[in-house]
């Protein structure tokens, strides 16, 4: 019988040709997917007996995946724009703020290991009252940091810190279980939703970076993050729209940067600016000023987690001159769940330069009086 063109081509391919091999980038991608450590695997393998913390971290990564999916579909699903309300700190709330907050609250509540939750979007702490659905952890989080940038498709993220409650576990947790210095955090991290979705976290012994592979729905290990030992690239990151209200040492530092070859990089999403600082070097500043005596960024779910990560990556995280002294961000004692603190963090080279200017100013002040 006469063969069709299709069958003739099929025979020629089967007899005279080999199937194309997966080469180059594709081969590397497939190998990475099958041989690299996933975040789930790391959580399980690093479990040294604290199974409840493993459950919590799995709930965190689940929340990040759901948020990443919502952000990816924001345009087609009409999720850009304001929700016509304000959050607990007076910021305009976007539609995605509401969605991200719901996702984080639901994921953490359903984990069964949380006793108390603090969200930027909630005026009061969320207390888990059901004894069968609560556990030993208190979690503070900013469900969508930098959401003012979301409508113009700029990178945003989520930030979280974890405490182990001090009150008896057979009682309802109180706000005192989380109003503690950052030195008592047992874990902290952030996710970033940009060209790729990444999650960076620490248990207090180094910083790990994972990237989401959407094809398989898993966070894949990228590397261990450490700031460059020499300080890395000469980059300063600050909102210079506030410069007229800054302390003189901050003004002097930024002026020195401008006259000594530094580049200015400021996104306006804390996650993006700190992530770049950790990878490339330099410093990130959101100091106190005449308008905001305590700075603008919140302690529990912005200052503490980013300070813990920065220090674990080999950097310095300081308040600058705050409440009459220069100190670590992690040593601040928050007065309420939405309390604020100044932030100066990054490589040792640049942060020490800022702190040196504060110390010099303090000495000159003492001489005058």
C-alpha positions as CSV (number, residue, x, y, z in Angstrom):
1,X,0.0,0.0,0.0
2,X,1.1,3.5,-0.7
3,X,2.5,5.2,2.3
4,X,1.3,8.6,3.3
5,X,3.8,11.5,3.6
6,X,3.3,11.4,7.4
7,X,4.3,7.7,7.7
8,X,7.2,8.1,5.3
9,X,8.6,11.0,7.4
10,X,8.0,9.0,10.6
11,X,10.0,6.1,9.2
12,X,12.8,8.3,8.0
13,X,13.1,9.8,11.5
14,X,13.0,6.4,13.2
15,X,15.6,4.8,10.9
16,X,18.0,7.6,10.2
17,X,17.8,10.0,13.0
18,X,18.4,9.9,16.8
19,X,16.1,11.7,19.2
20,X,17.6,15.1,20.1
21,X,19.3,15.1,23.5
22,X,18.5,17.5,26.2
23,X,21.6,19.8,26.1
24,X,23.0,23.0,27.4
25,X,20.6,25.1,29.6
26,X,17.9,22.5,29.5
27,X,20.2,19.8,30.7
28,X,21.4,22.0,33.6
29,X,17.8,22.9,34.4
30,X,16.7,19.3,34.6
31,X,19.7,18.3,36.7
32,X,19.1,21.2,39.1
33,X,15.4,20.2,39.5
34,X,16.2,16.6,40.3
35,X,19.5,16.9,42.3
36,X,19.3,20.2,44.2
37,X,17.9,20.4,47.7
38,X,14.4,21.7,48.1
39,X,13.3,23.9,51.0
40,X,11.0,21.2,52.2
41,X,13.9,18.8,52.2
42,X,16.1,21.2,54.1
43,X,13.3,21.8,56.7
44,X,13.0,18.1,57.3
45,X,16.7,17.3,57.4
46,X,17.6,20.2,59.7
47,X,14.9,19.2,62.1
48,X,16.8,18.4,65.3
49,X,13.7,17.4,67.3
50,X,11.7,20.6,66.9
51,X,9.0,19.1,64.6
52,X,6.6,22.0,65.4
53,X,9.1,24.5,63.9
54,X,9.3,22.4,60.8
55,X,5.5,22.6,60.5
56,X,5.7,26.3,60.9
57,X,8.3,26.8,58.2
58,X,6.3,24.7,55.8
59,X,3.3,26.9,56.4
60,X,5.5,29.9,55.8
61,X,6.7,28.6,52.4
62,X,3.1,27.7,51.5
63,X,2.0,31.3,52.2
64,X,4.8,32.6,50.0
65,X,3.8,30.3,47.1
66,X,0.1,31.4,47.3
67,X,1.1,35.1,47.5
68,X,3.5,34.7,44.5
69,X,0.6,33.2,42.5
70,X,-1.7,36.0,43.4
71,X,0.8,38.7,42.5
72,X,1.6,37.0,39.2
73,X,-2.1,37.1,38.2
74,X,-2.8,40.6,39.6
75,X,-3.2,42.4,36.3
76,X,-5.5,39.9,34.5
77,X,-7.6,39.4,37.7
78,X,-8.0,43.1,38.5
79,X,-6.1,43.0,41.7
80,X,-4.2,46.3,41.2
81,X,-5.4,49.4,43.0
82,X,-6.6,50.4,46.5
83,X,-8.9,48.6,48.8
84,X,-10.3,51.9,50.1
85,X,-9.1,51.4,53.6
86,X,-6.0,52.0,55.8
87,X,-4.0,49.5,57.8
88,X,-3.0,49.7,61.5
89,X,0.0,52.0,60.8
90,X,-2.0,54.5,58.6
91,X,-0.8,53.3,55.2
92,X,-3.2,53.1,52.3
93,X,-4.2,49.4,51.8
94,X,-4.0,47.8,48.3
95,X,-6.2,44.9,47.2
96,X,-3.2,42.6,47.3
97,X,-2.4,43.7,50.8
98,X,-5.8,42.3,51.9
99,X,-5.2,39.1,49.9
100,X,-1.7,38.6,51.2
101,X,-2.8,39.2,54.8
102,X,-5.6,36.7,54.5
103,X,-3.2,34.1,53.1
104,X,-0.6,34.5,55.8
105,X,-3.2,34.5,58.6
106,X,-5.0,31.5,57.3
107,X,-1.7,29.5,56.6
108,X,-0.3,30.2,60.0
109,X,-3.5,29.7,61.9
110,X,-4.1,26.3,60.2
111,X,-0.6,25.2,60.9
112,X,-1.7,24.4,64.5
113,X,1.6,25.6,66.0
114,X,1.0,29.3,66.5
115,X,-0.3,31.0,69.6
116,X,-0.3,34.6,68.5
117,X,0.1,36.5,65.2
118,X,1.0,40.1,64.6
119,X,0.4,41.5,61.1
120,X,1.1,45.0,59.8
121,X,-2.5,44.9,58.4
122,X,-4.1,44.1,61.8
123,X,-4.5,46.7,64.5
124,X,-4.6,44.1,67.3
125,X,-2.7,40.8,67.6
126,X,-4.5,37.7,66.5
127,X,-4.7,35.3,69.5
128,X,-5.4,31.6,68.8
129,X,-7.8,30.6,71.6
130,X,-8.6,27.0,70.6
131,X,-6.2,24.8,72.6
132,X,-6.3,22.1,69.9
133,X,-5.2,24.5,67.2
134,X,-2.4,26.5,68.9
135,X,1.2,25.8,69.6
136,X,4.4,27.4,71.0
137,X,5.1,30.1,68.4
138,X,4.4,33.8,68.0
139,X,4.9,35.2,64.5
140,X,5.1,38.8,63.4
141,X,4.8,39.5,59.7
142,X,4.4,42.1,57.0
143,X,2.4,40.2,54.4
144,X,3.2,42.5,51.5
145,X,6.2,44.8,52.1
146,X,6.5,47.6,49.5
147,X,2.9,47.2,48.3
148,X,2.9,50.9,47.2
149,X,5.0,49.7,44.3
150,X,2.8,46.8,43.3
151,X,0.8,48.7,40.6
152,X,3.9,49.5,38.7
153,X,5.2,46.0,38.8
154,X,8.2,46.7,41.1
155,X,9.5,43.9,43.3
156,X,7.7,43.4,46.6
157,X,7.9,40.8,49.4
158,X,6.9,39.4,52.7
159,X,8.9,39.6,56.0
160,X,8.5,37.5,59.1
161,X,10.0,36.9,62.6
162,X,9.4,34.0,65.0
163,X,9.4,33.9,68.8
164,X,8.8,31.0,71.1
165,X,6.2,32.0,73.6
166,X,7.2,32.3,77.3
167,X,3.8,32.0,78.9
168,X,2.5,28.5,79.8
169,X,1.3,26.6,76.7
170,X,-1.9,25.6,78.4
171,X,-3.0,29.2,78.6
172,X,-3.9,31.8,75.9
173,X,-0.9,33.8,74.7
174,X,-0.6,37.4,75.5
175,X,1.1,40.3,73.7
176,X,4.0,40.1,76.2
177,X,5.0,36.8,74.4
178,X,6.1,38.8,71.4
179,X,7.0,42.3,72.8
180,X,10.6,41.2,73.3
181,X,14.0,42.2,71.9
182,X,15.0,40.7,68.6
183,X,17.8,38.8,70.3
184,X,15.1,36.4,71.4
185,X,13.9,35.6,67.8
186,X,14.4,32.0,66.9
187,X,13.9,32.4,63.1
188,X,13.4,35.2,60.6
189,X,13.1,35.5,56.9
190,X,11.6,37.2,53.9
191,X,10.3,36.3,50.5
192,X,10.8,38.4,47.4
193,X,8.4,38.5,44.5
194,X,10.2,39.9,41.4
195,X,11.6,38.4,38.2
196,X,11.8,35.3,40.3
197,X,10.2,34.4,43.7
198,X,12.8,33.8,46.4
199,X,12.8,33.0,50.1
200,X,15.7,33.9,52.4
201,X,15.7,32.8,56.0
202,X,17.8,32.0,59.1
203,X,17.4,29.9,62.2
204,X,20.2,31.9,63.8
205,X,23.1,30.0,62.2
206,X,23.7,31.4,58.7
207,X,21.4,32.5,56.0
208,X,19.9,30.3,53.2
209,X,18.5,31.4,49.9
210,X,16.0,29.4,47.9
211,X,14.3,30.2,44.5
212,X,10.8,29.0,43.5
213,X,10.6,26.7,40.5
214,X,7.0,27.3,39.4
215,X,7.1,24.2,37.1
216,X,7.4,21.9,40.1
217,X,6.1,24.1,42.8
218,X,9.2,23.8,45.0
219,X,11.7,26.3,46.4
220,X,15.2,25.1,45.2
221,X,18.4,25.8,47.1
222,X,20.4,28.6,45.6
223,X,23.2,29.3,48.0
224,X,24.2,30.4,51.5
225,X,24.2,34.2,51.7
226,X,27.1,36.2,53.1
227,X,27.9,39.9,52.6
228,X,31.1,40.5,50.7
229,X,34.1,40.6,53.2
230,X,35.5,43.8,51.7
231,X,32.1,45.5,51.8
232,X,31.4,44.7,48.1
233,X,30.1,47.3,45.7
234,X,30.0,50.9,46.8
235,X,26.3,51.4,47.0
236,X,24.2,53.4,49.4
237,X,20.4,53.0,49.6
238,X,18.2,55.7,51.2
239,X,15.1,57.8,50.6
240,X,16.8,61.1,49.9
241,X,13.4,62.8,49.8
242,X,13.8,63.0,53.6
243,X,17.3,64.4,53.6
244,X,16.4,67.8,55.0
245,X,15.1,66.2,58.1
246,X,18.0,63.8,58.7
247,X,20.5,64.0,61.5
248,X,23.8,65.6,60.5
249,X,25.8,62.4,60.5
250,X,23.5,60.8,58.0
251,X,23.7,63.9,55.8
252,X,27.5,63.8,56.1
253,X,27.7,60.1,55.2
254,X,25.5,60.4,52.1
255,X,27.5,63.5,51.0
256,X,30.7,61.4,51.4
257,X,29.2,58.6,49.3
258,X,28.3,61.1,46.5
259,X,31.8,62.5,46.4
260,X,33.7,59.2,46.6
261,X,32.3,57.1,43.8
262,X,29.3,55.4,45.4
263,X,26.2,54.6,43.4
264,X,22.7,55.4,44.7
265,X,20.2,52.6,44.5
266,X,16.7,52.9,46.2
267,X,13.7,50.8,45.2
268,X,11.4,51.7,48.0
269,X,10.6,48.1,48.9
270,X,12.6,47.2,52.0
271,X,12.8,43.5,50.8
272,X,14.3,44.5,47.5
273,X,16.8,47.1,48.9
274,X,18.0,44.7,51.7
275,X,18.2,41.7,49.3
276,X,20.4,43.7,46.9
277,X,22.6,44.9,49.9
278,X,23.1,41.3,51.1
279,X,24.1,40.2,47.6
280,X,26.2,43.1,46.3
281,X,27.3,44.9,49.5
282,X,26.9,48.5,50.6
283,X,24.4,49.9,53.0
284,X,20.7,50.5,53.5
285,X,19.5,53.4,55.6
286,X,16.1,54.4,56.9
287,X,17.1,56.6,59.9
288,X,15.1,58.6,62.4
289,X,14.6,62.2,61.4
290,X,12.9,65.3,62.6
291,X,9.5,64.2,61.2
292,X,9.7,60.6,62.4
293,X,11.6,60.5,65.7
294,X,11.6,56.7,65.7
295,X,12.0,56.2,62.0
296,X,9.4,54.8,59.7
297,X,10.0,51.0,59.7
298,X,8.3,48.7,62.2
299,X,10.4,46.8,64.7
300,X,8.7,43.4,65.0
301,X,8.1,42.6,61.3
302,X,10.7,44.7,59.5
303,X,13.5,45.8,61.7
304,X,14.1,42.6,63.7
305,X,13.9,40.0,60.9
306,X,16.1,42.0,58.5
307,X,18.6,42.8,61.3
308,X,18.8,39.1,62.3
309,X,19.4,38.1,58.6
310,X,22.0,40.9,58.1
311,X,24.0,40.0,61.2
312,X,23.8,36.3,60.3
313,X,25.1,37.2,56.8
314,X,28.2,38.9,58.4
315,X,26.9,42.5,58.4
316,X,25.9,45.1,61.0
317,X,22.4,46.3,61.8
318,X,22.3,49.4,64.0
319,X,19.7,52.0,65.0
320,X,22.3,54.8,64.8
321,X,21.8,57.3,67.6
322,X,18.5,56.3,69.1
323,X,17.1,57.1,72.5
324,X,20.4,58.6,73.6
325,X,22.7,55.8,72.5
326,X,24.0,53.9,69.6
327,X,22.8,50.3,69.6
328,X,21.9,47.1,67.8
329,X,18.5,46.9,66.2
330,X,18.1,43.5,67.8
331,X,18.4,45.0,71.3
332,X,15.5,47.4,70.9
333,X,12.6,46.6,73.2
334,X,9.3,47.3,71.4
335,X,6.7,49.2,73.4
336,X,3.7,48.0,71.2
337,X,3.2,45.7,68.3
338,X,3.5,48.4,65.6
339,X,6.4,50.2,67.2
340,X,9.1,51.7,65.0
341,X,12.9,52.1,65.0
342,X,15.6,53.6,62.9
343,X,17.5,51.3,60.6
344,X,21.1,51.4,59.3
345,X,22.3,48.0,58.0
346,X,24.6,46.5,55.6
347,X,28.4,45.8,55.3
348,X,30.8,46.6,58.1
349,X,32.7,49.1,56.0
350,X,29.7,51.4,55.5
351,X,27.8,51.0,58.7
352,X,30.8,51.6,60.8
353,X,31.4,54.8,58.9
354,X,28.0,56.1,59.8
355,X,28.3,55.1,63.4
356,X,31.7,56.8,63.5
357,X,30.1,60.0,62.5
358,X,27.5,59.7,65.2
359,X,30.3,59.0,67.8
360,X,32.2,62.1,66.6
361,X,29.1,64.3,66.9
362,X,28.5,63.0,70.4
363,X,32.1,63.8,71.4
364,X,31.8,67.3,70.0
365,X,28.5,67.8,71.8
366,X,30.1,66.8,75.2
367,X,33.0,69.3,74.6
368,X,30.5,72.1,74.2
369,X,28.6,71.3,77.3
